[in-house]
Amino acid sequence: MIDLSLMKDVSIDPEQRRGYVEPGCTLANFDAAAQAHGLATPLGLNSITGVAGLTPGGGFGWLSRKYGMTVDSLLGADVIVADGRQ
Protein backbone atom coordinates (compact mmCIF):
# COMPACT_ATOMS: atom_id res chain seq x y z
CA MET A 1 0.00 0.00 0.00
CA ILE A 2 1.24 3.48 -0.85
CA ASP A 3 0.16 6.38 1.36
CA LEU A 4 -0.99 9.21 -0.92
CA SER A 5 -2.64 11.23 1.84
CA LEU A 6 -0.19 14.12 1.50
CA MET A 7 -1.05 14.53 -2.21
CA LYS A 8 -4.30 16.44 -1.75
CA ASP A 9 -4.02 19.55 -3.86
CA VAL A 10 -7.13 20.71 -5.69
CA SER A 11 -7.23 23.06 -8.65
CA ILE A 12 -10.51 24.55 -9.85
CA ASP A 13 -11.00 26.13 -13.27
CA PRO A 14 -14.18 28.16 -12.71
CA GLU A 15 -14.52 29.18 -16.37
CA GLN A 16 -14.47 25.56 -17.57
CA ARG A 17 -16.32 24.44 -14.41
CA ARG A 18 -13.74 21.70 -13.85
CA GLY A 19 -11.81 20.49 -10.87
CA TYR A 20 -8.46 18.69 -10.81
CA VAL A 21 -7.49 16.66 -7.76
CA GLU A 22 -4.46 14.73 -6.56
CA PRO A 23 -4.97 11.14 -5.36
CA GLY A 24 -5.01 11.95 -1.63
CA CYS A 25 -7.74 14.59 -1.92
CA THR A 26 -10.76 14.16 0.34
CA LEU A 27 -14.30 15.34 -0.26
CA ALA A 28 -13.67 18.13 2.26
CA ASN A 29 -10.63 19.34 0.29
CA PHE A 30 -12.56 19.33 -2.97
CA ASP A 31 -15.72 20.90 -1.54
CA ALA A 32 -13.79 23.78 0.02
CA ALA A 33 -12.02 24.58 -3.26
CA ALA A 34 -15.15 24.22 -5.42
CA GLN A 35 -17.40 26.21 -3.10
CA ALA A 36 -14.93 29.10 -3.16
CA HIS A 37 -16.03 29.49 -6.80
CA GLY A 38 -19.72 28.81 -6.19
CA LEU A 39 -19.43 25.29 -7.61
CA ALA A 40 -20.35 21.83 -6.33
CA THR A 41 -20.46 18.25 -7.58
CA PRO A 42 -22.36 15.17 -6.40
CA LEU A 43 -19.60 13.76 -4.20
CA GLY A 44 -20.24 11.40 -1.28
CA LEU A 45 -21.77 12.03 2.11
CA ASN A 46 -18.73 11.83 4.40
CA SER A 47 -16.11 14.59 4.15
CA ILE A 48 -13.15 12.30 5.03
CA THR A 49 -13.79 10.00 2.05
CA GLY A 50 -11.16 10.11 -0.69
CA VAL A 51 -12.19 11.41 -4.11
CA ALA A 52 -9.95 8.89 -5.92
CA GLY A 53 -11.54 5.94 -4.12
CA LEU A 54 -15.15 7.11 -4.24
CA THR A 55 -15.36 8.25 -7.86
CA PRO A 56 -14.55 5.08 -9.85
CA GLY A 57 -16.94 3.10 -7.64
CA GLY A 58 -19.87 5.31 -8.62
CA GLY A 59 -20.19 7.70 -5.70
CA PHE A 60 -23.53 8.85 -4.34
CA GLY A 61 -23.88 12.24 -2.67
CA TRP A 62 -26.41 14.85 -1.62
CA LEU A 63 -26.71 16.19 -5.19
CA SER A 64 -26.87 12.80 -6.96
CA ARG A 65 -30.62 12.63 -7.41
CA LYS A 66 -30.50 15.80 -9.49
CA TYR A 67 -27.03 15.57 -11.08
CA GLY A 68 -26.18 11.84 -11.16
CA MET A 69 -23.47 9.79 -9.55
CA THR A 70 -19.98 11.14 -8.88
CA VAL A 71 -18.52 9.04 -11.71
CA ASP A 72 -20.92 10.71 -14.15
CA SER A 73 -18.96 13.95 -13.64
CA LEU A 74 -15.56 12.33 -14.24
CA LEU A 75 -13.98 13.59 -17.47
CA GLY A 76 -10.65 11.79 -17.20
CA ALA A 77 -8.04 10.26 -14.93
CA ASP A 78 -4.31 9.64 -15.03
CA VAL A 79 -3.83 6.09 -13.73
CA ILE A 80 -0.51 4.68 -12.56
CA VAL A 81 -0.36 0.86 -12.48
CA ALA A 82 1.62 -1.22 -9.97
CA ASP A 83 4.80 -1.33 -12.06
CA GLY A 84 4.84 2.48 -12.36
CA ARG A 85 3.55 2.84 -15.92
CA GLN A 86 0.98 5.55 -16.65
PyMOL commands that set and color helices and strands:
alter all, ss='L'
color gray80, all
select helices_A, chain A and resi 27-35+51-57+64-67+70-73
alter helices_A, ss='H'
color red, helices_A
select strands_A, chain A and resi 10-13+18-21
alter strands_A, ss='S'
color yellow, strands_A
deselect
rebuild
show_as cartoon
